[in-house]
């Protein structure tokens, strides 16, 4: 087993190994004039400056020993940013939003999204004006009343019975999180009942999506013919990421039918045996409403992410009363922390990956792919939110006995966790994962992160797995929890595995062509940057949960890279390749860039906490709705236990 201290950046102990002799620094006092030797305050200042300079030299040399000499600067770690400057940065983000939305209005509305290179519209999400719906609450938060009033005209004109998606079908997941979520959040912020009525119109139009043998939502439905668009199976994120929206809609409309859909999902989950997937909800389900018994996986990335997110958020939304969802969240995060978090071999990068479900493998950890997705970068923010809002070290106060959640084959999960301060462990994991998300940005010449990377496993090779029908890495993979156990047993000596800050390592295309070694510990698998929000979302949540300003500084560095690489005359554009500078551009501006990426950056820089995390819950498209409590009458009417 590799020593935990190896999972840190190596800086040689002897300066002679670097070609520098630093010993004269330590005999400096003997060579100083007498008048200076007898001024201790001045000496302390001099020594302090030398130490800082030496540290920066060593850091830069160590970084360059891992790859090309990086042309980076650690984001403002040495400069205090004033409150007024942070607010000015928030205004910069607001200006970026206005620029993007005005481009959409001019060239694309009422289609869904803008192509900001060719200046034309495109419709992939029903053709109702997705960007307008998705942007409503961002406008309200930024005080953009004129833009909001114009967007309302698009909202009121949309015909929810006619979709421009394939075969006239409405894709359920994207419609719920973008359109329904946008309407409900704007209603919560404005109290405009027109928005609530439109939300009900939409939910009613797509309700036949639930008319399946299992009661789980199909992929999509034609609102006129009620014909469903099916994939031959159900995908977790597609059918289960509606709890927050429908629960809030039931609350504000007073209508039981919306909560019935949520209760049906709970009923199916309650009946499901999760032992075979380590206590987590598996990704693929059959048409009868059961996890598929072959070629399945557990993941916090694509096809699963938002369902795990909603387990915690449903509990918080309902005034911390939905105990069932909280228990699912605790089981999921326990399995993830103990079986899905890994350390890369040289830099000690902490990452989360998907894995074939343990039932069909020889170990509880399953068979990891070692693919690290940008989409998974929401997860450190979720852990930070949970640590900030839950009494993780006093779950008994919520009526939860943690040990009782792990029985049979999952009992060893509890045995592993019981020796830790659970809140601290969740925060450590959050900080380490967010650090890796940040480095995937800082490592690129463009300063923006790729959509997927393949992490290297120690002494690994790839082989084809005929049962899973995919390539998998073989060889030792170092679980983070194992490194943490070793670090803990040592009394916490040395850097904490996977959590300490690390410098970027830039490896360019020129380096690759010159066959220089890649010391980043990963290969870029998908080179595009799709203007995704997950990394800055986690920066925002970590900033609010910990108060550590480095997350704001890193967010500002990301925003500057977006301005530099993605801004066009009419908006902001997705990138095809982040490994070059300037980055190769695509030709789309997803609506979530305005709904999520710019919103989270605005909130990250805004000094006022305008959406306190104990009072508001964000849906997976960053649409905030307020926390509430059920009345006794509502509990009875909605059949809430």
VENNOR-V923482 format. One record per residue. RES is the residue in three letters. PSI is psi in degrees with one decimal (NA if undefined). BURIAL is # if it has 16 or more other C-alpha atoms within 10 Angstrom, else .. Layout:
BEGIN
res psi burial
RES PSI BURIAL
RES PSI BURIAL
END
This chain:
BEGIN
res psi burial
UNK 136.5 .
UNK 139.6 .
UNK 140.6 .
UNK -29.5 #
UNK -14.6 #
UNK -14.4 .
UNK 56.3 #
UNK 161.0 #
UNK 130.0 #
UNK 120.2 .
UNK 116.6 .
UNK 138.7 .
UNK -34.4 .
UNK 123.5 .
UNK -22.8 .
UNK -26.4 .
UNK -22.8 .
UNK -5.6 .
UNK 13.8 .
UNK 141.8 .
UNK 108.5 .
UNK 3.0 .
UNK -31.4 .
UNK -26.2 .
UNK -37.1 .
UNK -9.2 .
UNK 15.7 .
UNK -38.1 .
UNK -34.6 .
UNK -24.2 .
UNK 0.7 .
UNK 151.7 .
UNK 152.8 .
UNK -37.5 .
UNK -28.2 .
UNK -34.7 .
UNK -24.9 .
UNK 19.2 .
UNK 84.0 .
UNK -37.2 .
UNK -42.7 .
UNK -38.7 .
UNK -43.8 .
UNK -40.8 .
UNK -43.1 .
UNK -47.9 .
UNK -41.1 #
UNK -41.8 .
UNK -40.0 .
UNK -39.3 .
UNK -44.5 .
UNK -45.3 .
UNK -43.2 .
UNK -42.2 .
UNK -41.6 .
UNK -38.2 .
UNK -47.6 .
UNK -41.7 #
UNK -43.1 #
UNK -38.4 #
UNK -41.9 #
UNK -40.5 #
UNK -41.4 #
UNK -23.7 #
UNK -15.5 .
UNK -8.1 #
UNK -157.6 #
UNK 149.9 #
UNK 116.1 #
UNK 137.3 #
UNK 59.9 .
UNK 162.8 .
UNK 133.9 .
UNK 132.1 .
UNK 92.2 #
UNK 30.8 .
UNK -22.7 .
UNK 11.5 .
UNK 130.2 .
UNK 129.9 .
UNK 125.9 .
UNK 163.4 .
UNK -42.1 .
UNK -32.8 .
UNK -37.4 .
UNK -42.7 #
UNK -33.6 #
UNK -35.8 .
UNK -37.3 #
UNK -38.5 #
UNK -32.9 #
UNK -40.5 #
UNK -39.8 #
UNK -42.4 #
UNK -37.7 .
UNK -40.9 #
UNK -46.1 #
UNK -43.3 #
UNK -45.9 #
UNK -44.8 #
UNK -38.2 #
UNK -36.9 #
UNK -41.8 #
UNK -46.6 #
UNK -43.0 #
UNK -39.2 .
UNK -17.1 #
UNK -33.0 #
UNK 139.4 #
UNK 22.6 #
UNK 178.1 #
UNK -46.8 #
UNK 163.2 #
UNK 139.6 #
UNK 101.9 #
UNK 4.9 #
UNK -46.7 #
UNK -4.8 .
UNK 62.5 #
UNK 165.6 #
UNK 161.6 #
UNK 147.6 #
UNK 107.5 #
UNK -2.6 #
UNK 62.2 #
UNK -22.6 #
UNK 24.7 #
UNK -3.2 #
UNK 53.7 #
UNK -40.0 #
UNK -37.8 #
UNK -47.9 #
UNK -45.2 #
UNK -21.5 #
UNK -7.4 #
UNK -51.4 #
UNK -30.7 #
UNK -40.8 #
UNK -43.5 #
UNK -41.1 #
UNK -32.4 #
UNK -3.2 #
UNK 31.0 .
UNK 74.8 #
UNK -38.8 .
UNK -46.0 .
UNK -38.3 #
UNK -44.7 #
UNK -37.7 .
UNK -37.1 .
UNK -33.6 #
UNK -31.8 .
UNK -37.9 .
UNK -41.8 #
UNK -45.1 #
UNK -26.9 .
UNK -13.8 .
UNK 135.2 #
UNK 103.9 .
UNK -3.8 #
UNK -12.3 #
UNK 114.8 #
UNK 143.9 #
UNK 6.5 .
UNK 169.1 #
UNK 125.8 .
UNK 19.0 .
UNK 12.0 #
UNK 150.2 #
UNK 116.8 #
UNK 116.1 #
UNK -52.7 #
UNK -54.2 #
UNK -33.3 #
UNK -40.0 #
UNK -49.4 #
UNK -32.9 #
UNK -55.0 #
UNK -57.0 #
UNK -43.5 #
UNK -42.2 #
UNK -41.8 #
UNK -45.2 #
UNK -38.5 #
UNK -43.9 #
UNK -36.2 #
UNK -43.7 #
UNK -34.1 #
UNK -24.5 .
UNK -22.0 .
UNK 27.4 .
UNK 109.6 .
UNK -17.8 .
UNK -37.6 .
UNK -38.8 #
UNK -40.9 #
UNK -40.7 .
UNK -36.4 #
UNK -43.0 #
UNK -41.7 #
UNK -43.6 .
UNK -48.9 #
UNK -38.4 #
UNK -36.9 .
UNK -35.0 #
UNK 7.3 #
UNK -31.1 #
UNK -7.4 #
UNK -21.6 #
UNK -3.9 #
UNK 66.8 .
UNK 163.9 .
UNK -34.8 .
UNK -20.0 #
UNK -3.8 #
UNK 145.0 #
UNK 137.6 #
UNK 173.5 #
UNK -38.9 #
UNK 173.1 #
UNK 146.2 #
UNK 115.7 #
UNK -23.5 #
UNK -51.5 .
UNK -15.3 .
UNK 9.9 #
UNK 134.7 #
UNK 151.9 #
UNK 110.7 #
UNK 152.4 .
UNK 3.5 .
UNK -2.3 .
UNK 175.6 #
UNK 138.4 #
UNK 130.9 #
UNK -54.9 #
UNK -31.7 #
UNK -36.3 #
UNK -13.4 #
UNK 8.7 #
UNK 55.1 #
UNK -0.1 #
UNK -49.3 #
UNK -47.3 #
UNK -47.6 #
UNK -33.3 #
UNK -44.8 #
UNK -37.5 #
UNK -39.8 #
UNK -41.1 #
UNK -49.9 #
UNK -23.4 .
UNK -23.4 .
UNK 14.2 .
UNK 125.3 .
UNK -31.0 #
UNK -29.5 .
UNK -39.3 #
UNK -25.8 #
UNK -35.9 #
UNK -38.0 #
UNK -44.4 #
UNK -35.3 #
UNK -41.2 .
UNK -44.3 #
UNK -40.7 #
UNK -43.7 .
UNK -43.8 .
UNK -38.4 #
UNK -34.1 .
UNK -8.7 .
UNK 129.7 .
UNK 115.0 .
UNK 6.8 #
UNK -41.3 #
UNK -16.0 #
UNK 27.2 #
UNK 17.4 #
UNK -3.4 #
UNK 159.1 #
UNK 123.5 #
UNK 163.7 #
UNK -39.0 #
UNK 132.3 #
UNK 147.2 #
UNK 174.9 .
UNK -13.0 #
UNK -4.0 .
UNK 30.8 #
UNK 150.0 #
UNK 135.8 #
UNK 144.0 #
UNK 12.3 .
UNK 151.5 .
UNK 49.0 .
UNK 172.4 #
UNK 164.7 #
UNK 144.9 #
UNK 155.5 #
UNK 16.3 #
UNK -148.4 #
UNK 141.2 #
UNK -4.0 #
UNK -25.2 #
UNK -54.5 #
UNK -25.8 #
UNK -44.5 #
UNK -36.8 #
UNK -41.9 #
UNK -16.2 #
UNK -47.2 #
UNK -43.2 #
UNK -29.6 #
UNK -39.5 #
UNK -45.4 #
UNK -41.2 #
UNK -40.8 #
UNK 31.0 #
UNK 32.2 .
UNK 45.1 #
UNK -15.7 #
UNK 80.5 #
UNK -33.6 #
UNK -47.8 .
UNK -36.0 #
UNK -42.5 #
UNK -39.8 #
UNK -39.2 #
UNK -44.2 #
UNK -39.4 #
UNK -41.6 #
UNK -49.0 #
UNK -32.9 #
UNK -43.7 #
UNK -42.5 #
UNK -47.8 #
UNK -36.9 #
UNK -15.8 #
UNK -5.8 #
UNK 0.4 #
UNK 128.5 #
UNK 160.6 #
UNK 136.3 #
UNK 157.8 #
UNK -32.4 #
UNK -50.6 #
UNK -14.1 #
UNK 40.3 #
UNK 128.2 #
UNK 128.8 #
UNK 159.5 #
UNK 141.1 #
UNK 162.4 #
UNK 160.9 #
UNK 144.9 #
UNK 138.6 #
UNK 141.5 #
UNK -25.2 #
UNK -30.2 #
UNK 20.2 #
UNK 174.6 .
UNK -8.8 .
UNK 157.6 .
UNK -29.2 #
UNK -8.7 #
UNK -154.7 #
UNK 98.8 #
UNK 147.7 #
UNK -24.3 #
UNK 16.7 #
UNK 129.5 #
UNK 115.9 #
UNK 147.1 #
UNK -38.1 #
UNK -32.6 #
UNK -10.0 #
UNK -1.4 #
UNK -24.7 #
UNK -41.4 #
UNK -35.2 #
UNK -37.9 #
UNK -44.1 #
UNK -41.6 #
UNK -40.4 #
UNK -43.5 #
UNK -43.4 #
UNK -30.6 #
UNK -29.9 #
UNK -14.1 .
UNK 146.6 #
UNK 70.9 .
UNK -24.9 #
UNK 5.6 .
UNK 53.4 .
UNK -20.2 .
UNK -27.4 .
UNK -17.8 .
UNK 5.6 .
UNK 25.2 .
UNK 125.7 .
UNK 108.5 .
UNK -39.3 #
UNK -29.7 .
UNK -14.5 .
UNK -15.1 #
UNK 105.0 #
UNK 166.7 .
UNK -128.5 .
UNK -14.0 .
UNK 4.2 #
UNK -30.0 .
UNK -20.6 .
UNK -46.7 #
UNK -39.6 #
UNK -36.2 .
UNK -39.4 .
UNK -23.6 #
UNK -19.3 .
UNK 1.5 .
UNK 152.9 .
UNK 107.4 .
UNK -40.0 #
UNK -44.5 #
UNK -39.2 .
UNK -42.7 #
UNK -40.3 #
UNK -40.5 #
UNK -45.8 #
UNK -42.4 #
UNK -46.6 #
UNK -40.3 #
UNK -43.1 #
UNK -42.9 #
UNK -33.3 #
UNK -43.3 #
UNK -40.8 #
UNK -43.6 #
UNK -43.8 #
UNK -31.0 #
UNK -23.5 #
UNK -54.4 #
UNK -24.1 #
UNK -16.1 #
UNK 141.4 #
UNK -32.6 #
UNK -19.1 #
UNK 8.2 #
UNK 147.8 #
UNK 143.1 #
UNK 163.3 #
UNK -31.5 #
UNK 144.7 #
UNK 154.8 #
UNK 111.2 #
UNK 145.2 #
UNK 135.9 #
UNK 146.7 #
UNK 135.4 #
UNK 41.8 .
UNK 155.0 .
UNK 172.8 .
UNK 144.7 .
UNK 153.5 .
UNK 128.2 .
UNK 106.7 .
UNK -27.9 .
UNK -43.0 .
UNK -14.0 .
UNK 50.7 .
UNK 162.7 .
UNK 143.4 .
UNK 152.1 #
UNK 142.0 #
UNK 156.9 #
UNK 177.6 .
UNK 132.8 .
UNK 130.8 #
UNK 107.4 #
UNK 138.5 #
UNK -40.5 #
UNK -31.1 #
UNK -42.2 #
UNK -39.1 #
UNK -40.5 #
UNK -43.2 #
UNK -42.6 #
UNK -41.8 #
UNK -43.0 .
UNK -25.1 .
UNK -0.7 .
UNK 19.4 .
UNK 26.4 .
UNK 140.8 .
UNK 175.6 .
UNK 145.9 #
UNK 131.2 #
UNK 126.4 #
UNK -1.6 #
UNK -31.4 #
UNK 150.5 #
UNK 145.4 .
UNK 149.4 #
UNK 155.5 #
UNK 155.5 #
UNK 107.2 #
UNK 127.1 #
UNK 108.4 #
UNK 171.1 #
UNK -35.2 .
UNK -38.2 .
UNK -41.5 .
UNK -46.0 .
UNK -30.1 .
UNK 3.1 .
UNK 32.6 .
UNK 146.7 .
UNK 145.5 .
UNK 107.5 #
UNK 16.8 #
UNK -13.0 #
UNK 13.0 #
UNK 160.2 #
UNK 140.6 .
UNK 122.9 #
UNK -41.6 .
UNK 115.3 #
UNK -8.5 #
UNK 152.0 #
UNK 117.1 #
UNK 25.0 #
UNK 29.5 #
UNK 154.5 #
UNK -12.7 #
UNK -39.9 #
UNK -47.3 #
UNK -25.9 #
UNK -46.2 #
UNK -36.4 #
UNK -44.9 #
UNK -48.2 #
UNK -37.0 #
UNK -36.6 #
UNK -45.2 #
UNK -30.2 #
UNK -32.9 #
UNK -23.5 .
UNK 8.6 .
UNK 117.3 .
UNK -14.1 #
UNK -28.6 #
UNK -33.9 #
UNK -43.6 #
UNK -42.4 #
UNK -37.6 #
UNK -39.5 #
UNK -39.3 #
UNK -40.1 #
UNK -44.5 #
UNK -40.9 #
UNK -37.7 .
UNK -39.1 #
UNK -44.7 #
UNK -41.4 .
UNK -41.5 .
UNK -27.4 #
UNK -9.8 #
UNK 136.1 #
UNK -179.0 #
UNK -21.4 .
UNK -3.2 #
UNK -140.3 #
UNK 143.6 #
UNK 145.0 #
UNK 155.5 #
UNK 142.3 #
UNK -28.6 #
UNK 112.1 #
UNK -3.0 #
UNK 0.9 #
UNK 159.3 #
UNK 113.3 .
UNK 153.2 .
UNK 149.5 #
UNK 131.0 #
UNK 151.8 #
UNK -141.0 #
UNK 49.1 #
UNK 154.2 #
UNK 93.7 #
UNK 146.9 #
UNK -28.4 #
UNK -15.9 #
UNK -40.4 #
UNK -34.0 #
UNK -36.7 #
UNK -62.4 #
UNK -52.3 #
UNK -32.1 #
UNK -47.3 #
UNK -37.8 #
UNK -41.1 #
UNK -47.3 #
UNK -32.6 #
UNK -38.2 #
UNK -22.9 #
UNK 129.2 #
UNK -41.3 #
UNK 137.6 .
UNK 85.1 .
UNK -13.2 .
UNK 74.5 .
UNK 137.6 .
UNK -17.2 #
UNK 0.7 .
UNK -16.8 .
UNK 149.2 #
UNK 131.1 #
UNK 133.5 #
UNK 179.4 #
UNK -6.6 #
UNK 17.5 #
UNK 27.4 #
UNK 113.1 #
UNK 138.3 #
UNK 150.9 #
UNK 146.1 #
UNK 143.9 #
UNK 173.0 .
UNK 139.7 .
UNK 141.5 .
UNK 164.6 .
UNK -37.4 .
UNK -39.9 .
UNK -39.6 #
UNK -42.1 .
UNK -43.6 .
UNK -35.6 .
UNK 4.8 #
UNK 48.5 .
UNK 123.9 .
UNK NA .
END
